Amino acid sequence: MAQIARISAAEIEALRQALQPLVGVQFELLKIPREILKCFEPSQIGTIVGTLMDACIPQLSTILPGNKSLGQLGLTKHAGILGDREGYPDFQHASGKRLELKLLYVDPIGVQMKKPPTPREASARITQKVTVKNVVAATDVLLVLAYQLHLHAGEPELLSPTVIDLGLFPMIDCVMARDHRLTSRGGKWFGDYETPAVPSKIGRAKRVRKEACNEQVYGRKESEGHDFNEDTNFGKLKRISLEELQRFLKKHGATYARKGSWPAPWIINGDKAELAKAIAAGEPLDEDDEE
């Protein structure tokens, strides 16, 4: 079987240089008064900003004509190959690369907001609609933009979302790492890459007892009594076991996976001895988070 052509590290770096002008861009179309932010949770801001950036990024040179470098981004809106509201991918680049956009919210500094009692993982995800069947390994890239609410220039009581960093990751690696994590935790795809499912409490108990699970059907809720349930958190950024992506999440204070096993065992904030010990003990490297 012929080896699949994959996007190279040099191509990723060239794309990074082309998109670097995005860092520092403030989306002035959205100006939120500091007092109003006290009533918002980060997830609510994320919904608003996600829609805004998706629509505006291909038109930034028009929206922000004073920033001449934005005219060289080379991004246009992709028609999408899935034919729905969340069509994949989001953008086409002049180089021929295709980009899927995901946003990473970073807590603002010195701004009061409603906060959940415990840290919440980033909600952005590569959904089950994006699979090895429709990802083009030679061209497709995951673009993660880290953004933060910054004071608007000249209007100290208003804040606007501002890009503070960008990460680029081969989409084929992201999808394969995501799917590997699913199967390494005992999950499986139902249909032809249609529905990802993980063992339910009943299914996990059966496996402990070394009983066979019914792999022909799945449920959506635990109360349905099936051995597998649809993975409702499938594809969230923290659950994509790609080391480079997890290091990007860690860099910006988001919850992240500390260890993984794709394409080979890796660990963050640890050493080779700790990793070897975990492997020897048969510890799962892909964390089995509670839903």
C-alpha positions as CSV (number, residue, x, y, z in Angstrom):
1,M,0.0,0.0,0.0
2,A,1.4,3.4,-1.0
3,Q,2.2,5.8,1.8
4,I,-0.2,8.7,2.2
5,A,1.2,12.1,1.5
6,R,1.2,14.2,4.6
7,I,1.7,17.9,5.2
8,S,5.3,18.5,6.2
9,A,6.7,20.4,9.1
10,A,8.2,23.0,6.7
11,E,4.8,23.6,5.2
12,I,3.3,24.1,8.6
13,E,6.0,26.6,9.5
14,A,5.5,28.5,6.2
15,L,1.8,28.7,7.0
16,R,2.5,29.9,10.6
17,Q,4.6,32.7,9.2
18,A,1.9,33.7,6.7
19,L,-0.7,33.8,9.5
20,Q,1.4,35.4,12.1
21,P,-0.2,38.9,11.5
22,L,-3.3,37.5,13.2
23,V,-1.5,37.6,16.6
24,G,-2.4,40.9,18.2
25,V,-5.5,41.6,16.1
26,Q,-8.3,43.0,18.2
27,F,-11.8,42.3,17.0
28,E,-13.2,45.8,17.5
29,L,-16.6,44.9,16.1
30,L,-17.3,43.5,19.6
31,K,-16.9,45.9,22.5
32,I,-18.2,44.7,25.9
33,P,-18.5,47.0,28.8
34,R,-16.5,45.9,31.8
35,E,-19.6,46.1,34.1
36,I,-21.6,43.8,31.8
37,L,-18.9,41.2,31.8
38,K,-19.6,40.5,35.5
39,C,-22.8,38.8,34.3
40,F,-21.0,36.6,31.7
41,E,-19.4,33.2,32.0
42,P,-16.5,32.3,29.7
43,S,-18.6,29.8,27.7
44,Q,-21.1,32.5,26.8
45,I,-18.3,34.8,25.6
46,G,-16.9,31.8,23.6
47,T,-20.1,31.3,21.7
48,I,-20.3,35.0,20.7
49,V,-16.6,35.3,19.8
50,G,-16.5,32.0,17.8
51,T,-19.2,33.2,15.5
52,L,-17.6,36.6,15.1
53,M,-14.1,35.3,14.3
54,D,-15.3,32.7,11.9
55,A,-17.1,35.3,9.8
56,C,-14.6,38.1,10.1
57,I,-11.1,36.5,9.7
58,P,-11.3,36.2,5.9
59,Q,-12.3,39.8,5.7
60,L,-9.9,41.4,8.2
61,S,-8.1,43.5,5.6
62,T,-11.4,45.2,4.9
63,I,-12.6,45.4,8.5
64,L,-9.2,46.7,9.7
65,P,-7.8,48.6,6.7
66,G,-5.1,50.3,8.8
67,N,-3.3,47.0,9.4
68,K,-1.8,46.4,5.9
69,S,-0.2,43.1,6.9
70,L,-3.7,41.5,7.1
71,G,-4.1,41.8,3.4
72,Q,-1.4,39.1,2.9
73,L,-3.1,36.5,5.1
74,G,-4.4,34.6,2.0
75,L,-7.5,33.2,3.8
76,T,-10.9,32.9,2.2
77,K,-14.0,31.2,3.4
78,H,-14.1,27.5,2.3
79,A,-17.3,26.3,0.8
80,G,-17.3,23.3,3.2
81,I,-17.6,19.7,2.1
82,L,-20.1,18.6,4.7
83,G,-23.0,20.8,3.5
84,D,-24.3,22.0,6.9
85,R,-23.9,24.8,9.4
86,E,-20.7,23.3,10.7
87,G,-19.2,22.5,7.3
88,Y,-15.6,21.3,7.2
89,P,-13.2,22.9,6.7
90,D,-13.6,26.6,7.6
91,F,-11.0,28.3,5.5
92,Q,-9.0,28.0,2.3
93,H,-5.4,29.4,2.2
94,A,-3.7,30.8,-0.9
95,S,-1.1,28.1,-0.5
96,G,-3.7,25.4,-1.1
97,K,-3.9,24.4,2.6
98,R,-7.3,24.0,4.2
99,L,-7.8,25.2,7.8
100,E,-10.3,24.3,10.5
101,L,-10.6,27.0,13.1
102,K,-11.0,26.4,16.8
103,L,-10.7,29.0,19.6
104,L,-9.1,28.8,23.0
105,Y,-10.4,31.2,25.6
106,V,-7.8,32.6,28.0
107,D,-9.0,34.3,31.2
108,P,-8.7,38.1,31.1
109,I,-6.5,39.9,33.6
110,G,-8.1,42.2,36.1
111,V,-11.6,41.6,34.9
112,Q,-14.5,40.4,37.0
113,M,-16.6,37.6,35.4
114,K,-18.8,34.8,36.6
115,K,-16.6,31.7,37.1
116,P,-17.5,28.1,37.4
117,P,-16.5,26.5,40.7
118,T,-14.0,24.2,39.1
119,P,-11.8,24.7,36.0
120,R,-13.6,23.7,32.8
121,E,-12.0,22.3,29.8
122,A,-12.1,24.1,26.5
123,S,-15.4,23.3,24.7
124,A,-14.0,23.5,21.2
125,R,-13.8,20.2,19.5
126,I,-13.1,18.3,16.3
127,T,-16.5,16.7,15.9
128,Q,-17.4,13.2,14.8
129,K,-18.2,14.6,11.3
130,V,-14.5,15.2,10.7
131,T,-12.9,11.7,10.1
132,V,-10.2,10.0,8.2
133,K,-12.7,9.8,5.4
134,N,-12.9,13.5,4.7
135,V,-9.5,14.9,6.0
136,V,-6.9,15.4,3.3
137,A,-3.6,14.6,5.0
138,A,-1.5,16.7,2.5
139,T,-3.4,19.9,3.0
140,D,-5.6,20.0,6.1
141,V,-4.5,21.9,9.3
142,L,-6.1,22.6,12.6
143,L,-5.8,26.3,13.5
144,V,-6.2,27.1,17.2
145,L,-6.4,30.8,18.0
146,A,-5.8,31.7,21.7
147,Y,-7.7,34.9,22.5
148,Q,-8.2,37.1,25.5
149,L,-10.4,40.0,26.3
150,H,-8.2,43.2,26.2
151,L,-9.1,46.8,27.0
152,H,-10.1,48.5,23.8
153,A,-7.6,51.2,22.7
154,G,-8.9,54.6,23.8
155,E,-12.0,53.2,25.5
156,P,-10.8,51.9,28.9
157,E,-14.2,50.6,30.0
158,L,-14.7,48.5,26.9
159,L,-13.1,45.1,26.1
160,S,-12.7,43.3,22.8
161,P,-11.4,39.8,22.0
162,T,-7.8,39.9,21.0
163,V,-5.7,37.1,19.5
164,I,-2.7,36.4,21.6
165,D,-1.2,33.3,20.0
166,L,-1.9,30.7,17.3
167,G,-1.2,27.0,17.0
168,L,-1.1,24.9,13.8
169,F,-1.4,21.1,13.9
170,P,-1.7,18.6,11.0
171,M,-5.4,17.7,11.0
172,I,-4.7,14.0,10.1
173,D,-2.6,13.7,13.3
174,C,-5.3,15.3,15.4
175,V,-8.0,13.0,14.0
176,M,-5.8,9.9,14.4
177,A,-4.8,10.9,18.0
178,R,-8.5,11.6,18.8
179,D,-9.6,8.2,17.5
180,H,-6.7,6.4,19.1
181,R,-7.8,7.8,22.5
182,L,-11.3,6.5,21.9
183,T,-10.2,3.0,21.1
184,S,-7.5,2.9,23.8
185,R,-10.2,3.5,26.4
186,G,-12.3,0.7,25.1
187,G,-14.5,2.8,22.9
188,K,-15.4,2.2,19.3
189,W,-17.1,3.7,16.2
190,F,-20.5,2.5,15.3
191,G,-21.3,2.5,11.6
192,D,-18.8,3.7,9.1
193,Y,-17.2,6.5,11.3
194,E,-20.7,7.6,12.2
195,T,-21.1,7.5,16.0
196,P,-18.2,7.3,18.6
197,A,-19.2,5.4,21.7
198,V,-17.5,4.6,25.0
199,P,-18.3,1.7,27.5
200,S,-21.2,2.6,29.8
201,K,-21.0,1.9,33.6
202,I,-22.7,-1.4,32.7
203,G,-20.2,-2.1,30.0
204,R,-17.2,-1.3,32.2
205,A,-18.5,-3.6,34.9
206,K,-18.9,-6.4,32.4
207,R,-15.3,-6.0,31.2
208,V,-14.1,-6.1,34.8
209,R,-15.9,-9.4,35.1
210,K,-14.5,-10.4,31.7
211,E,-17.9,-10.8,30.2
212,A,-18.6,-10.0,26.5
213,C,-20.2,-6.6,25.8
214,N,-23.0,-6.2,23.2
215,E,-21.2,-4.2,20.4
216,Q,-24.2,-4.1,18.1
217,V,-26.1,-1.3,19.7
218,Y,-25.4,1.9,21.8
219,G,-27.4,4.2,23.9
220,R,-27.4,7.9,24.6
221,K,-28.1,7.8,28.3
222,E,-27.0,5.5,31.1
223,S,-30.6,4.7,31.9
224,E,-31.1,2.9,28.6
225,G,-29.0,0.0,29.9
226,H,-26.7,-0.5,26.9
227,D,-23.0,-1.6,27.1
228,F,-22.0,1.5,25.1
229,N,-23.1,5.1,25.2
230,E,-22.4,7.8,22.6
231,D,-19.4,9.8,23.6
232,T,-20.9,13.2,24.2
233,N,-17.5,14.8,24.9
234,F,-15.9,13.3,21.8
235,G,-13.2,15.4,20.1
236,K,-12.8,18.1,22.7
237,L,-9.3,19.7,22.5
238,K,-8.1,18.2,25.8
239,R,-9.2,14.7,24.6
240,I,-7.1,14.8,21.4
241,S,-4.0,13.0,22.6
242,L,-1.5,14.9,20.5
243,E,1.4,16.1,22.6
244,E,2.0,19.3,20.7
245,L,-1.6,20.3,21.0
246,Q,-1.7,19.5,24.7
247,R,1.4,21.6,25.3
248,F,-0.3,24.5,23.6
249,L,-3.3,24.2,25.9
250,K,-1.0,24.1,28.9
251,K,0.9,27.1,27.7
252,H,-2.3,29.2,27.9
253,G,-3.6,27.9,31.3
254,A,-6.3,25.6,29.9
255,T,-6.9,22.1,31.2
256,Y,-4.8,19.6,29.3
257,A,-3.9,15.9,29.1
258,R,-0.7,15.2,30.8
259,K,0.1,12.0,29.1
260,G,-0.9,10.0,26.0
261,S,0.1,7.1,23.8
262,W,-0.2,8.3,20.2
263,P,1.9,7.8,18.1
264,A,4.1,6.7,20.9
265,P,3.9,7.1,24.7
266,W,4.6,10.7,25.9
267,I,4.3,12.7,29.1
268,I,4.2,16.4,30.0
269,N,5.7,17.6,33.3
270,G,7.3,14.2,33.8
271,D,10.5,12.3,32.8
272,K,11.3,9.2,30.8
273,A,11.7,7.2,34.1
274,E,8.2,8.1,35.2
275,L,6.8,7.3,31.8
276,A,8.6,3.9,31.7
277,K,7.3,3.0,35.1
278,A,3.7,3.8,34.0
279,I,4.1,1.6,30.9
280,A,5.6,-1.2,32.9
281,A,2.8,-1.1,35.4
282,G,0.2,-1.2,32.7
283,E,-1.3,2.1,33.6
284,P,-3.5,3.7,30.9
285,L,-1.7,6.6,29.3
286,D,-4.9,8.0,27.7
287,E,-6.8,9.3,30.7
288,D,-10.3,8.0,31.1
289,D,-12.2,11.2,32.2
290,E,-15.5,10.9,33.9
291,E,-18.3,12.3,31.8
